[in-house]
Amino acid sequence: MTNPVIQCRDVWKVFGALDAAVFAQIRAGTASKDEIQDKYSCVVAVADANFSIAAGEIFCIMGLSGSGKSTLLRHINGLVAPSAGDILIGGENIARLSRAGLRDLRARKIGMVFQNFALLPHRNVIDNVAFGLELRDVPRPERLARAREMLKAVQLEAWEDARITELSGGMQQRVGLARALAGDPDILLMDEPFGALDPLIRRQLQDQFTRLCRDMNKTAVFITHDLDEAMRIGSRIAIMRDGRILQTGAPHEIILSPADTHVAAFVRDVSSKDTLSAQHVMSRVAPGEMEQLARLPGILPDTILSEAARLAARENQDLPVRDGSGAIVGVLRVSEILTALAGRGQYAQN
């Protein structure tokens, strides 16, 4: 990965009275999180976190309550300082920024959307969206024009004069997203933003969010406890437990090859047939196989596995995978479909 937008290198966060000797023992990794709390009255919130995020990625961090995902998110905009390690934004170590520099980073490069919306009830919709620009002393005509652009982007342009209390939960969350986008940040930090919404509204906002990130070229760190949500929107996913990142990978990598039994338990109920596509499980064309495959109907790389299985059953044979120009880029074998549907990897059946 070249020139990552965000890097976390060997990041630790331990809450409590911490001296060098205690921290050395914690870092040695010989005691569990509960044992450390009992022995040292310290809470390990983040333990040796390492990852890099490229421009345009939606990087999902997920885990159970208390796994450290929200604490890790707050390191990225400097709301929490690490006990050890470095957080780099655009190659710059944010621990070395002055208070003014950190405020400028949050105002200009990072937008944050909260689960509880964090809107101002005494202001109307457009003034909520423009609030961050107001804090940056952007002239009122300019900030209102920008706010209207963002309201149009989230399909709320007809509600600019409404009070926040007049909006539904889904609409309020879209106002929060518009406010985060108004300052044109490079990075969006999303702390379980759709968790309190009804399933249908949540799905609509997931689609809208991914479209906006793609169209506006935003890099996002998205916290969720919902694996289906992470699988749906994430370019890559990091799964945490007790402050540690257990596995990082693309959705299909985590489904097909869970790193341990804890990750396997997370993905056990994920529907492979609706999450994986042909490109995730296809293999290379064997020598001498191309001529036969060329005579068969093909499927596109992004064909979901359930549709690919239906077509393979109808043809009763392996299927060529063709790109947009019709060239064969791989072969999807019936055996691969069955393996993917049954689960794969050392821990997949545990």
Secondary structure by P-SEA (a helix, b strand, c coil): cccccbbbcbbbbbcccccaaaaaaaacccccaaaaaaaccccccccccccccccccbbbbbbccccaaaaaaaaaaccccccbbbbbccccccccccaaaaaaaaaccbbbbcccccccccccaaaaaaaaaaaacccaaaaaaaaaaaaaaaccccccccccccccaaaaaaaaaaaaacccccbbbbccccccccaaaaaaaaaaaaaaaaaabbbbbcccccaaaaaacccbbbbbccccccccccaaaaaaccccaaaaaaacccccccccccccccccccccaaaaaaabbbbcccccaaaaaaaaaaacbbbbbbcccccccccccaaaaaaaaacccccccc
